Amino acid sequence: MNYKYTLPEHLIKKALYCKEFANGGAQVNVKLKDGKIYRKLLLSNATWIIAMRGYKDLPFEPSEIEDFFQTEEDKNPKERGGWDFWDK
């Protein structure tokens, strides 16, 4: 599968340590350089941003991401389906 959004290079190594809830899939929250926080992004294989709950497209550019983090809910989300995947 080819995805539209790649995680910024400086965060890919960090993403390798995310707890996955599905095969290759990890849910995270991102903090942008302007301080805004966006929740429930789905990463695939520590490389691609493949979906974000409630959005049909990413509402910011990947280059705007400063950091990301996982909460306990992200590590074992109650809601696991219903994603609108952003593939090419």
C-alpha positions in Angstrom: 0.0 0.0 0.0 1.2 3.5 -0.8 0.2 6.2 1.7 0.0 10.0 1.2 1.7 11.1 4.5 5.1 10.0 5.8 6.1 10.7 9.4 9.0 13.2 9.6 12.4 11.6 9.5 13.3 12.8 13.0 10.4 10.9 14.5 10.6 7.5 12.7 13.1 6.1 15.1 10.9 7.1 18.1 7.9 5.5 16.3 9.7 2.1 16.4 9.1 2.1 20.2 5.4 2.8 20.0 3.1 0.2 21.4 1.1 -1.3 18.6 -2.5 -2.4 19.0 -2.7 -4.0 15.6 -0.2 -5.6 13.3 2.1 -2.6 12.5 -0.5 -0.1 13.7 0.0 2.3 16.5 -2.3 5.1 17.7 -0.6 8.4 18.8 -1.2 12.0 19.6 0.9 14.7 17.9 2.1 18.0 19.1 2.7 20.6 16.3 5.4 23.2 16.3 2.8 25.9 17.1 1.8 23.9 20.3 -1.5 22.5 18.9 -2.3 18.9 19.9 -4.1 16.5 17.6 -5.3 13.1 18.9 -5.9 9.6 17.5 -3.5 9.4 14.5 -2.9 6.0 13.2 0.7 5.2 12.2 1.7 2.2 10.2 5.1 0.4 10.4 6.6 3.4 12.2 6.7 5.3 9.0 3.4 6.4 7.6 0.5 8.5 9.0 -2.3 6.5 7.5 -5.5 7.9 9.2 -6.8 10.2 11.9 -10.0 9.6 13.6 -12.7 12.1 12.4 -10.7 13.5 9.5 -10.8 12.6 5.8 -7.4 14.3 5.2 -4.6 15.4 7.5 -5.4 18.9 8.8 -1.7 19.9 8.9 1.5 19.1 7.1 3.7 16.3 8.5 6.6 18.8 8.6 4.6 20.7 11.3 4.9 17.8 13.7 7.3 18.5 16.5 6.7 15.4 18.6 4.2 12.7 19.4 3.2 10.7 22.4 0.9 7.8 23.4 -1.6 7.6 26.3 -2.8 4.4 27.9 -5.9 4.7 25.7 -3.7 4.9 22.6 -1.8 1.7 23.6 -5.1 -0.3 23.8 -7.8 1.8 22.1 -11.4 0.8 22.7 -12.4 1.9 19.2 -10.3 0.0 16.6 -12.2 0.2 13.4 -13.9 2.9 11.3 -10.7 4.6 10.0 -10.8 6.4 6.7 -7.4 5.4 5.3 -5.3 7.8 3.3 -3.8 5.8 0.6 -2.7 6.8 -2.9 
